[in-house]
Amino acid sequence: MADVAGLHRIIEPEVQQLGYELVRVCMIGGSSDPTLQVMAERPDTRQLDLSDCERISRRLSDMLDLCDPIDSSYRLEVSSPGIDRPLTRLKDFSDWAGHEARITLAEPLEGDRRQYSGTLQGIEDETVKLVDKSGEAHALPFSAIASAKLVLTDKLIQATAPLSTEGAEQIETVEE
């Protein structure tokens, strides 16, 4: 199994050197189809286009071939975080305040509760603030969060509209 934290440490400077921010590094697909998934974004738009993905992929592919940090064969997948993006950094919870999120804790907090859903209220020190649908406020330690992601809503769609929709109305057909 690959050392994901170690991969993150060697991938992040490469991604930053190209002018992007690293969102997440993880191994998916299990042993039958191991895939190194790298999510990144432009700091100014929080998006990537295909040429950005190609640029990052080529840079990482060359670097990973040289240092060979993964024992077995694998696929490299570079993508943007997408609209219902994972929230992996403390700043994500602040940046996306006002939007709905689902948060899962590594261990239960407040009795036996591990799952929280509601509107992000930002952060205070190392604590993520969230208000659920009943209006109850929750303060969740960032270090206790196992996973979190934005929930797809009309408000989120509006906030993450593509920079350009040029060509979106054109459909190409290929005849065989």
C-alpha positions as CSV (number, residue, x, y, z in Angstrom):
1,M,0.0,0.0,0.0
2,A,1.3,3.5,-0.9
3,D,2.2,6.0,1.7
4,V,-0.4,8.7,0.9
5,A,1.0,11.2,3.3
6,G,4.4,10.7,1.8
7,L,3.0,11.1,-1.7
8,H,1.3,14.3,-0.7
9,R,4.6,15.7,0.6
10,I,6.4,15.1,-2.7
11,I,3.4,16.0,-5.0
12,E,2.5,19.3,-3.3
13,P,5.7,21.3,-4.2
14,E,5.5,20.1,-7.8
15,V,1.9,21.3,-8.1
16,Q,2.6,24.6,-6.4
17,Q,5.6,25.2,-8.6
18,L,3.2,25.1,-11.6
19,G,1.0,27.7,-9.8
20,Y,-1.8,25.5,-8.6
21,E,-3.0,24.5,-5.1
22,L,-3.2,20.8,-4.1
23,V,-6.6,19.8,-2.8
24,R,-6.3,16.1,-2.3
25,V,-4.0,13.1,-2.9
26,C,-5.5,9.6,-2.4
27,M,-5.2,6.0,-3.7
28,I,-8.5,4.6,-5.0
29,G,-9.5,1.5,-6.9
30,G,-8.0,-1.1,-4.4
31,S,-5.5,-3.7,-5.5
32,S,-7.4,-4.6,-8.7
33,D,-7.2,-1.1,-10.2
34,P,-4.8,1.1,-8.1
35,T,-5.2,4.8,-9.1
36,L,-3.3,7.7,-7.7
37,Q,-5.9,10.5,-7.7
38,V,-4.6,14.0,-7.5
39,M,-7.0,16.9,-7.2
40,A,-5.8,20.5,-7.7
41,E,-7.2,23.9,-8.5
42,R,-6.2,27.3,-9.7
43,P,-6.0,29.7,-6.7
44,D,-7.8,32.4,-8.6
45,T,-10.7,30.4,-10.0
46,R,-10.8,27.2,-7.9
47,Q,-11.2,25.4,-11.2
48,L,-9.0,23.5,-13.7
49,D,-9.5,23.1,-17.4
50,L,-8.2,20.2,-19.5
51,S,-4.9,21.9,-20.3
52,D,-4.3,22.5,-16.6
53,C,-4.8,18.8,-15.9
54,E,-2.5,17.8,-18.8
55,R,0.2,20.1,-17.4
56,I,0.0,18.8,-13.9
57,S,-0.2,15.2,-15.1
58,R,2.9,15.5,-17.3
59,R,4.9,17.1,-14.5
60,L,3.8,14.5,-11.9
61,S,4.3,11.6,-14.2
62,D,7.9,12.6,-14.9
63,M,8.6,13.2,-11.2
64,L,6.9,10.0,-10.1
65,D,8.8,7.9,-12.7
66,L,12.1,9.3,-11.3
67,C,11.5,8.7,-7.6
68,D,9.2,5.7,-8.0
69,P,7.4,6.0,-4.6
70,I,4.7,3.4,-5.3
71,D,5.7,-0.3,-5.3
72,S,3.2,-1.6,-7.8
73,S,1.8,-0.4,-11.1
74,Y,-0.9,2.3,-10.9
75,R,-2.8,4.9,-13.0
76,L,-2.3,8.6,-12.4
77,E,-5.5,10.6,-12.4
78,V,-5.4,14.4,-12.2
79,S,-8.7,16.4,-11.9
80,S,-10.3,19.4,-10.4
81,P,-12.2,18.8,-7.2
82,G,-15.5,19.2,-9.0
83,I,-18.6,21.0,-7.9
84,D,-19.5,18.9,-4.8
85,R,-15.8,19.0,-3.9
86,P,-14.2,17.4,-0.9
87,L,-13.2,19.8,1.9
88,T,-9.7,18.7,2.9
89,R,-8.0,21.8,4.2
90,L,-9.0,24.0,7.1
91,K,-9.3,27.0,4.7
92,D,-11.9,25.1,2.6
93,F,-14.4,25.3,5.5
94,S,-13.9,29.1,5.7
95,D,-13.8,29.6,1.9
96,W,-17.1,27.7,1.4
97,A,-18.9,29.3,4.4
98,G,-22.6,29.7,3.6
99,H,-22.8,26.5,1.6
100,E,-24.2,23.1,2.7
101,A,-21.8,20.3,3.6
102,R,-21.7,16.8,4.9
103,I,-19.0,16.0,7.5
104,T,-18.0,12.6,8.9
105,L,-15.9,12.4,12.0
106,A,-13.3,9.7,12.6
107,E,-14.7,9.0,16.1
108,P,-18.1,9.9,17.5
109,L,-18.6,13.3,19.2
110,E,-21.6,14.4,21.2
111,G,-22.5,10.8,22.3
112,D,-22.5,8.4,19.3
113,R,-22.8,11.0,16.5
114,R,-20.3,10.9,13.6
115,Q,-22.3,12.4,10.8
116,Y,-23.2,16.1,10.5
117,S,-25.0,18.0,7.7
118,G,-25.7,21.7,7.5
119,T,-24.5,25.1,6.5
120,L,-20.9,25.9,7.0
121,Q,-20.4,29.0,9.2
122,G,-16.6,29.1,8.8
123,I,-13.8,28.3,11.2
124,E,-12.6,29.5,14.6
125,D,-9.0,28.6,15.3
126,E,-8.9,24.8,14.5
127,T,-12.7,24.3,14.8
128,V,-15.2,24.0,12.0
129,K,-18.6,25.7,12.7
130,L,-21.8,24.3,11.2
131,V,-25.5,24.9,11.7
132,D,-27.8,22.0,10.9
133,K,-31.3,22.3,9.4
134,S,-32.9,22.5,12.9
135,G,-30.8,25.6,13.7
136,E,-28.5,23.8,16.1
137,A,-24.9,25.0,16.0
138,H,-22.0,22.5,16.1
139,A,-18.3,23.1,16.7
140,L,-16.3,20.3,15.2
141,P,-12.5,20.0,15.7
142,F,-10.8,20.0,12.3
143,S,-8.5,17.2,13.5
144,A,-11.5,15.0,14.2
145,I,-12.9,15.2,10.6
146,A,-12.4,12.0,8.6
147,S,-14.1,13.3,5.4
148,A,-16.2,16.3,4.3
149,K,-17.7,17.5,1.1
150,L,-20.0,20.1,-0.2
151,V,-23.6,19.2,-1.0
152,L,-24.9,20.0,-4.5
153,T,-27.4,22.9,-4.2
154,D,-28.6,25.6,-6.5
155,K,-26.6,28.1,-4.5
156,L,-23.4,26.0,-5.0
157,I,-24.1,25.6,-8.7
158,Q,-24.4,29.4,-9.0
159,A,-21.2,30.0,-7.1
160,T,-19.2,27.6,-9.2
161,A,-20.4,28.4,-12.7
162,P,-17.8,27.7,-15.3
163,L,-15.6,30.5,-16.4
164,S,-16.4,29.8,-20.0
165,T,-19.2,27.9,-21.6
166,E,-17.8,28.4,-25.1
167,G,-18.5,25.4,-27.3
168,A,-20.9,23.8,-24.7
169,E,-23.8,24.1,-27.1
170,Q,-22.0,22.3,-30.0
171,I,-22.3,18.6,-30.3
172,E,-19.8,16.7,-32.3
173,T,-20.9,13.5,-33.9
174,V,-18.5,10.9,-35.1
175,E,-19.6,8.5,-37.9
176,E,-18.1,5.1,-38.0
